[in-house]
Amino acid sequence: ILTIPCPVDAVPLPTAIVWKRIINGKAEVVNVTDNSRYSGGTAENQEYDLTINPLQSEDAGTYFCEAVNDVGTVVGPNITTVVNYPPFINSTGNQTTVGGVAGGSLTIPCP
């Protein structure tokens, strides 16, 4: 579980909280409503923090929140997450046969 804070203090209270993630240099909205792994991160019930559960390797990156009320919009600080995970070999489980010539060289790719 990862919870990313959005430290908002506003009068009046925020009417909207938008979480964004920087992907390939571009800020993209994190869809909290359509992805069951993301929760919170909304102005409803003043739940501004974004929670990701379960956390996966592809969740690593830079996130930030935007808070909106009748007076204006403020952008929170960039928060970079690092997700550590054990090494794995991406393999389909199929066997591959490679051939070579005696005395020659042979390169066997690692999947």
Secondary structure, DSSP 8 states (H G I E B T S, - for coil): -EEE------SS--SEEEEEEEETTEEEE--TTT-TTEEE-SSGGG--SEEESS--GGG-EEEEEEEE-SS-EEE---EEE--------------------TTS-------
